[in-house]
Amino acid sequence: MKKHIICFGDSNTHGYCADPNDCADGGNRFNEAERWPCLLQEKLGTSVLVLEEGLSGRTTVFSDPLHESMAGLDVIYSVLMSQEPVDLLIIMLGTNDTKERFGANAACIGIGLERLIMKAKSVPCWRDEKPRILVVAPPYIGEGLYDVPEGEAMGRGCPEKSRGLSRHFAAAAERQGCGFLDAEGVAEFNRLDCMHLTRRGHAQLAEALAAIVPGMLRERDE
């Protein structure tokens, strides 16, 4: 059986495209030749199976009063068990947690991430009972968010809070024995809504992950 890698995230894992001109198909979702989980699959080869589990609007632990089933904590058990045995879980969340309606600062979002990690580690899905998790802190939300309609729904304070996530995520990852990648300065966000990856950003993220993941898989086997 191939090694199973689950990419658990929000719209930036699902592949939402804010600019149709940036997508080869001209739609609002990057295709299989553009999304970072698919590009990661290509780079890692046929010995692994990279599974996409991205949902637009997903948070770490916060239930959204406007949309159903958005809290990652509520679904992580079923996601992991449906793809067992799991060799590596990549978590890239946090952007949606900054929404004003959740009332959470960067520190609280970091606590939410750590709670999600602890839940994931407790699920009996891991090959050889060895949990292996890689946390990706998303790029910072740009100030231009306030200039677009999406910014009104996100609310105030999102860019400011997003800049504090990497520090708290890195600390949570270290405490829980997880790998960590800060995507700020690695994968670019677009300049339209300032919170979604460009096609180039997807390729950049896949490249960065491809340099980390093989070592984590080898480490898991030791």
HUURJO-V423543 format. One record per backbone hydrogen bond with DSSP energy under -0.5 kcal/mol. CO is the residue of the C=O (numbers start at 0). NH is the residue of the N-H. E is the energy in kcal/mol with one decimal. If there is no record, write none. Layout:
BEGIN
co = [CO:CO]
nh = [NH:NH]
e = [E:E]
END
This chain:
BEGIN
co = [2:2:3:3:4:4:5:5:6:6:7:8:9:9:10:10:14:15:17:18:19:22:27:30:30:34:35:36:37:38:39:40:44:46:48:48:50:50:52:54:58:59:62:63:69:69:70:70:71:71:74:75:76:77:78:79:80:85:87:87:88:88:89:89:90:91:92:93:94:95:98:98:99:104:105:106:107:108:109:110:111:112:113:114:115:116:117:118:118:119:122:122:124:124:125:126:128:131:132:133:134:134:136:141:142:143:144:144:147:147:148:148:149:150:153:154:156:157:158:160:161:161:163:164:165:166:167:168:169:170:171:172:173:178:180:180:182:182:187:193:195:197:198:199:200:201:202:203:204:205:206:207:208:208:209:211:212:213:214:215:216:217:218]
nh = [4:48:86:87:6:50:7:89:8:52:91:54:12:13:14:15:29:17:19:21:22:25:16:33:34:38:39:40:41:42:43:44:47:2:4:50:6:52:8:57:71:72:64:66:58:71:73:74:74:75:78:79:80:81:82:82:83:126:5:89:90:133:7:91:135:9:137:97:97:98:101:102:102:108:109:110:111:112:113:114:115:116:117:118:119:120:121:121:122:122:124:125:84:85:128:129:130:88:178:90:136:180:182:144:145:146:147:150:150:151:151:152:153:154:99:157:160:161:162:163:164:165:167:168:169:170:171:172:173:174:175:177:176:134:136:182:185:186:197:141:189:201:202:203:204:205:206:207:208:209:210:210:211:212:213:215:216:217:218:219:220:221:221]
e = [-0.5:-3.3:-2.4:-1.7:-0.5:-3.5:-0.8:-3.4:-0.6:-2.4:-2.3:-1.6:-1.6:-2.3:-2.0:-2.5:-3.1:-0.6:-0.5:-2.6:-1.0:-1.5:-2.8:-2.1:-2.1:-2.3:-2.6:-1.9:-1.9:-2.0:-2.3:-1.8:-1.0:-1.9:-2.7:-0.6:-3.0:-0.5:-1.8:-2.0:-2.1:-1.8:-0.6:-0.5:-2.8:-0.5:-1.0:-0.6:-1.1:-1.7:-2.5:-2.4:-2.6:-1.9:-0.6:-1.1:-1.0:-2.0:-2.6:-0.5:-0.6:-2.9:-3.2:-0.5:-3.1:-0.9:-0.5:-0.7:-0.9:-1.8:-1.6:-0.6:-1.2:-2.3:-2.1:-1.8:-2.2:-2.3:-2.2:-2.2:-2.1:-2.5:-2.5:-2.0:-2.6:-2.5:-1.1:-0.6:-0.7:-1.0:-2.1:-0.7:-0.7:-2.2:-2.3:-1.4:-0.6:-2.2:-2.6:-2.6:-0.5:-2.4:-2.6:-1.8:-1.6:-1.9:-1.4:-0.5:-1.3:-0.8:-0.8:-1.1:-2.0:-2.3:-2.9:-0.7:-2.5:-2.6:-1.4:-1.5:-1.0:-0.5:-1.2:-3.2:-2.6:-1.7:-2.2:-2.7:-2.2:-2.3:-1.9:-3.3:-1.1:-2.6:-2.5:-0.7:-1.9:-2.4:-1.7:-2.3:-2.9:-2.1:-1.9:-2.5:-2.4:-2.4:-2.0:-2.2:-2.6:-2.3:-0.8:-0.6:-1.3:-3.1:-0.5:-1.6:-2.4:-2.3:-2.5:-1.7:-1.2:-0.8:-0.6]
END
